[in-house]
Amino acid sequence: MQEQDEMRKVETPEIMLTLIQQLNFEAGMKEKLLQQEESGNKIANLQGFLSGVRAYKQAMRDSGYILDEEFSGTERRLIPFLDNGVGTIELPELREVVYALNEITTSEDFEKFKDVWDEAIDEQKNWLFYISEKGRDLHFVKGWYEAMKWIDETIEELQEALVLKEKDEAESLPFDDGE
């Protein structure tokens, strides 16, 4: 406990708070589906996703990021930058977002977070393989893992979207034919 008290606290970067709110949006969609779902395995998957959202936020806190209580639930939501791989933001803003994310993901603080994240993944795998006794637990863990990797996948998709948009922009530039 003393080690945790001595841990350096780090202000959560604004772009990460934005991604958390977008993750909350996804969680809100899963919450709505959960209200209507009747299949036990799908219910377990949806519950796992919601648990994974909480676990992601806890991993951030455990690694030293300051995450206010208002982010504990899923009420603070923003529409994701990407909707099924299609960007909802224009190229200039996309450049800023990807630049900010690249700065964060190469930081020591983020590396420490990823270590805590990896530990959480390992703990969940161990629980599934050595302790779990129900078949539906697999569906729960699949949903949990989907939530845990949602932000990482979003970061990768944003980087890919930037490359594609910049390529499209470069191809659309008029060329001087030398006349």
PEUR-V857256 format. One line per field, one symbol per residue. phi: phi as a letter, one per 30 degrees, with the letter a starting at -180 (. if undefined). burial: + if it has 24 or more other ideal C-beta (glycine too) atoms within 12 Angstrom, else -. A space follows every 10 residues. Layout:
phi=???
burial=???
This chain:
phi=.dddddddcb ddeedddddd dddddddddd dddddcdcde dddddddded dddddddddd ddcjddbeed cddcddbbdd dcbhicdcbd eeddeddddd dddddcdddd ddddddeddd ddddddeddc cebcdddddd dddededdce dedddddddd ddeddddddd ddddcddid
burial=---------- -++-++++++ ++++++++++ ---+------ ---+++++++ ++++++++++ +++++-+--- +--+-+++-+ ++----+-+- ---+--++-+ +--++---++ --++-++--+ +--+---+-- ------+-++ ++++++++++ ++-++-+++- ++--+----- ---------
